[in-house]
């Protein structure tokens, strides 16, 4: 019987730690921004980010940002480590995007 309680306690502790570690993810790295997606046309001193939104350079591996150019959106992404550089903006990897009305 003691072994059963010990196993249940270990299971509960494991579940608690798993949930707790998922909740303490670096939320500071996640950014949500609302604005109009623009395509960078001119050469810049920082040379990264084909697209931009509200002062951020953005890219996405899984979302075709071209379809959102000149449209107002709400976008969520992760800050890309190592940016900004050369006086440029923060660089985001967009993971979710939704058109705003």
ABEGO torsion letter per residue (X at the ends): XAAAAAAAAAAAAAAAAAAAAAAABBAAABBBBBEBBBBBABBBAAGBEABBBGGBBBBBAABBAAAABGBBBBBBBBBBBGOBBGGBBBBBBBABBBBBX
